[in-house]
């Protein structure tokens, strides 16, 4: 799903992100995509899954931060070696 990580950020657990409150958001630098990372512990074993958001970006994603004032997610990007638009 990703060939080069742009980092992660955790959505604040303050009610502004609804079902995503406290979830990890993963940025793909190589694939120019954004993912919701879900985890669950079953019988003492941590399991996880990543689901791509239905968003299109023209550049890679990295260095995400949630703004404490407005609660929004901000990311930076960079056009580079592998960020052609993907279907």
C-alpha positions as CSV (number, residue, x, y, z in Angstrom):
1,X,0.0,0.0,0.0
2,X,2.9,2.3,0.6
3,X,6.5,2.3,-0.7
4,X,7.8,5.3,1.3
5,X,6.4,6.7,4.5
6,X,5.7,10.4,4.9
7,X,5.0,9.9,8.6
8,X,2.1,9.6,11.0
9,X,-0.1,11.8,13.2
10,X,-2.8,10.9,15.7
11,X,-6.2,12.6,15.3
12,X,-7.0,14.4,18.6
13,X,-9.5,12.6,20.8
14,X,-11.6,15.7,21.2
15,X,-14.8,14.9,19.3
16,X,-13.9,16.9,16.2
17,X,-12.8,13.9,14.2
18,X,-15.8,11.7,15.1
19,X,-15.1,8.0,14.5
20,X,-11.5,8.9,13.7
21,X,-10.8,10.5,17.1
22,X,-7.5,9.1,18.4
23,X,-6.8,7.1,15.2
24,X,-3.4,7.2,13.5
25,X,-3.3,8.9,10.1
26,X,-0.5,7.7,7.8
27,X,0.9,9.8,5.0
28,X,2.4,8.1,2.0
29,X,5.3,10.1,0.5
30,X,5.9,7.6,-2.3
31,X,2.3,7.0,-3.4
32,X,0.8,10.4,-2.5
33,X,-2.0,8.9,-0.4
34,X,-3.5,9.3,3.0
35,X,-4.6,6.4,5.2
36,X,-6.6,5.7,8.3
37,X,-4.8,3.1,10.5
38,X,-7.0,1.0,12.7
39,X,-5.8,-1.3,15.5
40,X,-7.5,-3.9,17.7
41,X,-6.3,-6.3,20.3
42,X,-7.8,-9.8,19.9
43,X,-6.9,-12.4,22.5
44,X,-3.8,-10.3,23.5
45,X,-2.5,-10.0,20.0
46,X,-2.4,-6.5,18.3
47,X,-3.9,-6.5,14.8
48,X,-4.2,-3.6,12.4
49,X,-5.4,-2.4,9.0
50,X,-4.9,0.6,6.8
51,X,-7.7,2.1,4.7
52,X,-7.0,4.7,2.1
53,X,-9.0,7.9,2.2
54,X,-10.8,8.6,-1.1
55,X,-8.7,11.7,-1.7
56,X,-6.3,12.7,-4.6
57,X,-3.1,14.6,-4.1
58,X,-0.8,16.1,-6.7
59,X,2.3,15.8,-4.5
60,X,3.6,13.5,-1.8
61,X,2.4,13.9,1.8
62,X,4.6,14.3,4.9
63,X,4.9,16.1,8.2
64,X,1.2,16.1,9.2
65,X,0.1,18.1,12.2
66,X,-3.2,18.7,13.8
67,X,-3.8,22.4,14.6
68,X,-4.8,22.7,18.3
69,X,-6.8,25.9,17.5
70,X,-9.0,24.7,14.6
71,X,-8.5,20.9,15.0
72,X,-7.7,20.5,11.2
73,X,-5.1,18.3,9.7
74,X,-2.3,20.1,7.8
75,X,0.2,18.3,5.6
76,X,3.1,19.4,3.5
77,X,4.0,18.0,0.1
78,X,6.7,17.9,-2.5
79,X,6.7,17.1,-6.2
80,X,9.4,14.6,-6.8
81,X,10.6,11.3,-8.1
82,X,7.4,9.2,-7.8
83,X,4.3,11.4,-7.3
84,X,2.6,11.1,-10.6
85,X,-1.2,11.0,-10.2
86,X,-2.5,7.6,-9.6
87,X,-6.0,6.2,-10.3
